[in-house]
Amino acid sequence: MNEQKLTDKVVSLETTLMHLQHEFEQLNSVVLDQQRELDAMKLKMKGLNEKIVELELPPEQSGPADEVPPHY
């Protein structure tokens, strides 16, 4: 191969690598955004599950705030 062909090949490889690095950064950004969203959803689900458990507790296990006043 002559020197020009080698130079063209190196430039082509560098260009391809640059595009792949850019795509990798974009995909990484998407994955990080999705992970943040999943973490927020997990936290919300945990809160909802705790609320469901509270609502399912029998009256003797519920807290004083859940008791009906004596005049009812």
C-alpha positions in Angstrom: 0.0 0.0 0.0 1.2 3.5 -0.6 1.4 6.1 2.0 -1.8 8.0 0.8 -3.9 4.8 1.1 -2.6 4.2 4.6 -3.4 7.8 5.6 -6.9 7.6 4.2 -7.4 4.3 6.0 -6.3 5.9 9.3 -8.5 8.9 8.8 -11.4 6.6 8.0 -10.8 4.6 11.2 -10.5 7.7 13.3 -13.7 9.1 11.9 -15.5 5.9 12.6 -14.1 5.8 16.1 -15.2 9.4 16.7 -18.8 8.6 15.6 -18.8 5.5 17.8 -17.6 7.4 20.8 -20.4 10.0 20.3 -23.0 7.3 20.0 -21.7 5.6 23.1 -21.9 8.9 25.1 -25.5 9.3 23.9 -26.5 5.8 24.8 -24.8 6.2 28.2 -26.8 9.3 28.8 -30.0 7.5 28.0 -29.1 4.6 30.3 -28.3 7.0 33.2 -31.6 8.9 32.7 -33.5 5.6 32.7 -31.7 4.5 35.9 -32.7 7.8 37.6 -36.3 7.2 36.5 -36.2 3.6 37.7 -34.9 4.7 41.1 -37.6 7.3 41.4 -40.3 4.7 40.5 -38.9 2.2 43.0 -39.0 4.8 45.7 -42.6 5.7 44.8 -43.6 2.0 44.7 -42.1 1.5 48.1 -44.1 4.3 49.5 -47.3 3.0 47.8 -46.6 -0.5 49.2 -46.2 0.9 52.7 -49.5 2.8 52.3 -51.2 -0.4 51.2 -49.8 -2.4 54.2 -51.1 0.4 56.5 -54.5 0.3 54.9 -54.7 -3.5 55.2 -53.7 -3.7 59.0 -56.5 -4.9 61.2 -57.9 -2.2 63.6 -56.0 -3.6 66.7 -52.7 -3.2 64.8 -53.4 0.3 63.4 -52.0 3.4 65.1 -53.9 5.8 67.5 -54.5 8.2 64.6 -56.6 5.6 62.9 -58.9 5.0 66.0 -62.5 6.2 65.9 -63.3 8.6 68.8 -65.6 7.1 71.5 -68.6 9.2 70.7 -69.0 7.4 67.3 
